[in-house]
Amino acid sequence: MTSTIEATRTVPERPRQARRRRHRLLIPLGLALLLIAVTLVAHAVDQPDPADRGFLSPVATDDDGGSRLAAALRGQGVPVRRETDTLRALLAARPGPATLFVPAPELVHPDTVAALADLPLGSRLVLVDPSRRVLEGLGAPLVPTSRRWATRAIAPDADGQPCTLPEALGAGTAAADRQRYAGPPGRAVVPDRCYSGGLFRVSWRTEVVVIGASDPFRNDRIDELGNRALATGLLGGPRPLVWLDLDGPAPAPSFGTGPDGEPGWSPTPGGSTRGENGGRPGRDGTPSRGSDGQDEAGGRSPQNPLWTAFPVWFWALLAQLALAGLLVVLWRARRLGPPVLEPLPVTVRSAETVLGRARLYRRAGARGPAAATLRAAALDRLLPRLNLPPTTPPTEVAARVAARAGIGSDQAEQLLYGDEPATDQELLELARALDRVARTVAARPDHPTEGDLR
């Protein structure tokens, strides 16, 4: 029997040790995941967004603007013309060979992307970090491949392949390696390649230059290494520069005559931007992607406007709050754990209950409630002894108690219905007096016992 009791009281240690080992593994892992998440969110917030107002704008002086590049080009004698509308920028580049700079190709409407390359002979189109949709819309023999975590400054021939672009060779090491591109196999046109695929030039009727990083053009990085020489080399030269500065996604174009009577734009006099099947003719004469009712992205549905309705920092903050909530849930779930086995007696002694309740009253300083509890307990013992109902007035109860206990009525009333004790000592004396009176009343019966004289 003794062994059975001892076995019952033994708390199993294996689950507790297993939980401790699991906690030692989960806590460092959770901290590592939190650090990685905070790093990712901070990096996302720190990266410039091409959709932000002022991104690579020739009049923006903040870190992501391009005012320093525009000033450097003007210092070299290059005319810089800023246009905030795609069709007006195309019209500005129509009179003769010009350089059209598009720092945010994703903001150009899909129906207008194909027209960017239909510039006069000898013109140059410079695109910063274009997506697959933009390249397919142009019909360019390029596809995006890998993308780096952050922009890297490398030499033009860092991967061992020769670079034939004079502007890149003159600039040397520059921050141009982030988004990399490659030429699809089987194409007749072989583009010039530099900076490990971060810079390409396609020699067409309109020369198309694609660079996968915005760092060489930004105010905060233009003076690093060869960034200034690379940016001014790509945008400078004898041709005037038309700088397309879009504040947001461009609206759909209206070709032909506009509602105000102003003539619209066409790639060639009397021409159209559509092929036989509704798409733009490709470089080999075949129609490129796109048809009536679909954009150059192959008929994909437009992006949800909710993602662009709020700034990047809002989504970053929302992600951090969600991560914090998940950590709180995991923390509270870890604290709950499985039930703990504890040997408890079947019954609890009344003295332990009284002692525990008294300690709670003492910790809270509740002398009034403690005195009321003591007096109520004393009355529960006294009233049945005196054959009195619970609704008996206090004066009558005090008189009956005084008669049985041999004390004054005022003293009995003060003892049973008096004021709250002011100190712990007074509370202790009250408890002793109540117990003494209850014992005295219980020892003296109200009716005579057998053998008493009548």
N, C-alpha and C positions, 0 to 999 in steps of 0.2 A: 504493500500500500504506500509505503514511504517512497519507494522508487517511482511509483506511478505519479505521485504528487510532484516529485522533483522533475520528472520528465515533462509534466504539464506546465510547469513554471519556467522551463528552459525556453528562451527565445531563440529561434533559428538565426544563425549568423550568415548563412550562405546568401540569402537574398539581399541582406543589408550590404555585404561586401561586394556583391555583384552590382548593386546600385551605385556604390561609391566608385567602383572602377568605371562604370558607364558615365558617371558625372565627370570624372577626370578626363575622359575622352571628349565628351560633348561640349564642355565649357570652352576649352581651347579651340575646338573646331568652330563653335558658334562665334567666338571672338574673331577668328580668322575670316569667316564668311562676312561678318559685319565690316571688317576692315576692307575687304575686297569690294563689298557693295558701296561703301562710302567713297572709295577710290573711283569706282565706275561712275557714280553719280556726280562727283566733283569734276571728273574729266568731261562728262557730257555737258555740264554747265559751262565749263571753261572753253569748250570748243566753239568757234564762231558759227553761227547759223546763217546760211545764205539768204534765208527768208527774213532775217531781221532788217529793219530799216537802217540804212546807212552802211550796209555791208559792201565793202570795196566801192564806195561811192567817191567820185572825185572831189566832192565838197564836204565829205565827212572827215572830221579831224580826230575821231576816237581811235582806239587801237585797231579795230576791224575796218576802218575806213581806208580810202586810197588817195587822200589829198596830197600826201608827200610824193607819191608816184606821179600824180598829175602835175605837181610843181616841177618835178625833175624832168618830165617830158617837155613841158613848156620851156624850161631852161635850155633844152637842146634844140629849141626851135620847132618842135612838133605842135601843130595846131590840135587842140583838144576840144572836141565838141561833145557836150553832155546831152543825151536824149533819154527821156523817161518813158517813151512809147516805142514799141518794137517797129511798127511800120514807119514811123518818122525816122528812126535810126537807119532803117534800110533805104529810105528815100535820101537821107543825108549822105549815104555812101554811094549813091547811084551816079553822080556826075563823072567820077573817074576812079582810078584805083585808090582804095582807102583801106585802113585797118579797122575792122569792127571788133570791139572788145566786149565780150559777154561774160561778166564775172559770175552770174547766177543763171546758167542755162535752164535749170529746173523751173524757173519762174516764167519762162517763155511758153506761150500757149502751144500745144501740140500741132495745131494747124499752121503755125508760123515757123516752126522749127525748120521745115524743109526749105523755106525761103532764105534762111540765113546764108546758105552757100551760093545762092544765085546773085553774086555780086559781079561787078565788072572785071574784066581780065586784068590780072596783076594784083587783085585785092587779097587781103589776108583776114581770116576769121580766127580769133583767139578765144577758146572756150576753157573755163576753169572748172575742173572736176565734173565733166558731163556724165550723165548716167547712160545706161544702155538704151533707154528710150530715146534720148536726144541723139545718140550716135546712129541708131537705126533710122530715126527720122531724117537725118542728114544723108543717110546712105554711106556713111564713112566706113572704111574697112578696118574698124577697131571694135574691140569688145573689152569691157572692164574685167580684170582678173582679181588679183589679191589686193587687200587694203590693209595698211599698217595701222597700229594703235595710235601712233603720233607721227608727224612728219619728220623725216630724217634728211640731214644735209649730207649729200654724197657728191662725188665727182661725176662728170657726164658719162664717162666710160667705166664706172665703178664695177660693173659685172663682167668686164673683159670684152664686151662688144663695142666696136667703134661707134662714135657719135659724129655724124657729118653735119650737124646743124651749127652754123657759124655763131649764132647768138649764144648757144650753150657752151661752145668751146671757149668763147671769149669771156664768159662769166665764170667758168670753173666750178668750184664746189658751191652748191646752192641747196636750199631747202625745197626740193622738188619731188621727193620720194615719199608719197603717201598712197594715193590711189594709183595702181599700175594698170596698164593697158597692154594689149597684144593684138597683132594682126591675125585675122582668121586665115587658116590655110586655104590654098586654092584661089586666092585673089591675085589679079594681075598687077594691081598697084601695090608696091612695096613702100611703106612709109619709113621716114627717118625716125630713129629711135635713140633716146638719150635718158640718162638718169635711171637706169634699170627699168625702163618702161614707164617712168613717170612723166615723160615728155615725148610727144609724137608730132611729126609734121607730115601731112598728106598733100602732095603736090598735084592739085587739080587746076581747073580754070580759076577757081578761087582757092588759094592756099589755106588749108585748115590746120591750125596748131592746137593741140590738146595737151593741157598740163593738169596733173592730178592733185595739185596742192595750191592753196591760196596764199601760202606764207610769203612767197617773194613779192607779192603785190600789196600786202598789208602794211599799215603804218608802224606797227609794233615790231616788224621783222625785216623791213626793207633794207636796213643798214647792216644786217648780219651777212658775213661772208660775201658771196657773189650774188645775193638776191637782187640788189639794185641793178646790177649790170644785166642780169637775166631778164628782169621785168622791162627795163627800158629797151633792151635789145629786141624783145618780142613785139613790143608795142610801138617802138620808135621807127626811125628811118625816114625816107623821103615822102612816105604816104601820110596824109592827115589821119587823125585818130577820131573815130566815132565811139564814144563810151556809152553803152546801154546801161542805164542806172534804173533798175526796176525796184519799186518799193514793196511789191507783193506779186502774186500770180497775175500774169497779164490776162486781160479778157480776150474773148474770141475775136479774131480779126473780121473786118467787114470789107471785102474786096469789091472793087468797082467804085461806084459813086456813093459817098456817104450821105447821111441824112442832112448834113449841112451843105451839100452840093460840092464839097471838096473831093477831087478825084482820089480814089484809093490807089493801092500799089499793086503792081503785077510784076513778076520776075522778068518778063520780056515785054516789049510793047505789044499790047493786045493779047498777051499770053495768059496762062492760068497756072495756078499752083497745083492743079489736079491732073492725074493721068487718065488713061482710058477707063480704068476701073475705079476711079475716085481717089487713087493714091498718087503720090508724087513719082514721076519717072525716075528710075535709078540711073546710075552712071553708065550702065551698059544698055540702057534703053528699056529695060524691063521695069514694070511698076513695082515700087517698093511697098512696104507694109502700110496698111491703112486703107479704109474704104469708107463709103458713105455711112454716116452715123457712128463711125469709130475713129478714135484718134490714132496717132502714130504708134501708140504703145500696144497695138494689136488688139484693140477692143476691150482693154481692161477698164474696169469701172473706176471712176475718179476717186481720189483719196478722200477719206472721211474728213469733212471740214472741222470736226471737233478737235483733231490733233493740232491744227494750226490756229485754233481760236484762242489758245493760251500760250504764253511764252514757255521757253524750255525750262526755266527755273521752277515753274509751277509743277510740271510733271516730275522734275527731280525731287522737289519737296514732297510731293504725293508719294513717290516711291520710298523715300526715307521714312515717312510716317507709317506706311504699310509695313516696312521692315521692322520699325520699332514696335508696332502692334504685334507682329508675329513673335518677336523676341519676348514680349511681355506674356503672351500666351504660353510659350514654351517654358518660361520661368515659373509661371504659376502651376503649370502642369507638372513640372519637376518637383515642386514643393508638396503637391498632394501625395503622390506615391501610393504604394499599396497599403492596406491596413496593417497596423503594428499589433502583434499579439502581446497582451499584457495580462498577467495573472491577477484577477481581482476577486475579493471575497464575495460570497453570495449576498450577504447582508452587510450594511455599514452601521457601525455603532452610532447611537444617538449623540454620544459625546463628541465624536468626530464631526458630525454634522453641525452641532452647536458651535464647536471651536472654529470650523471653517467659516461659518456665517458670521461669527463674531469678528474674525480677522478681516473679513470683507467690510463690515461696518466700521471697524477701526481705521482701515486704510482710507475709506471714503470720508471719515470724520462725521459719520451720520449718527450722532448721539440721540437726536430726536426720534428717528425711526427705530433705533435700538431700544430706547425707553418705551416707546409705544408697543413694541413687540413683547417686551417683558411684562408690561402691565396687562396686555391682552391675555397673555398666557396665565398670569396670576388670577385674573377674573374668571378664566375658563375653569380654573381649579376651585375657586372660592364659591361661585354662584351655585353649583350643584350641592356643595356642602351646606349652604345656607337655605336651600330650597327656594331660590329666587330665580325668576325668569330672566332672560337676557335683556328685556326691556325695562328692568327696574331702574328708577331714577338713581343717579349717583349719590344723592344725600341719604337715601334709604340704605343703599349698599354700604356706604361708609358707616352708618350707624350700626348696622348689624355686624359688620366686621369689627368695629371698635368694641362692641359688647362681647363678642366671642374672644377677641385677642387681648382684651384688657388695656386698650389704648384709647386716647381721645378721638372723638369724631373728626375734628379738624385734621388731626394727624393722619387718620385713616384716609380721609378724602384727599389730602395732599399726596399721600403715598400712592393712591390708585389713580387719581385724576389730576395730579399736579403739573407743574411746569417741566419743561425739558431740562435735563442736567446740563450745566455749563462746562463741566470738565469730565475727564475720564474717571477721576476719583469719585465724583458725585454719581456717575452712572454705576460704578461698582458698588457704592453704598446703597443705591436704589435697588439693585439686583439682590443684594444680601437682605435688605429689609423686606422685600416682597417674598422672598423665599422663607424668611423667618415667620412672617404673618401667615402665609399659606400653611406652613407646618403646624403653627399654633392652632389655627382654625380647624385643621384636619384632626388634631389630637383631642379636641373638645367637641363631642357630638352635641347636636342641638336638642335631642330628646334624651330623657333619662334612661340609663341602662338598667338591666335586671339587677335587683339587689339594692338599688338606691332607695333611700327613704322618700316616701311620697308625701 
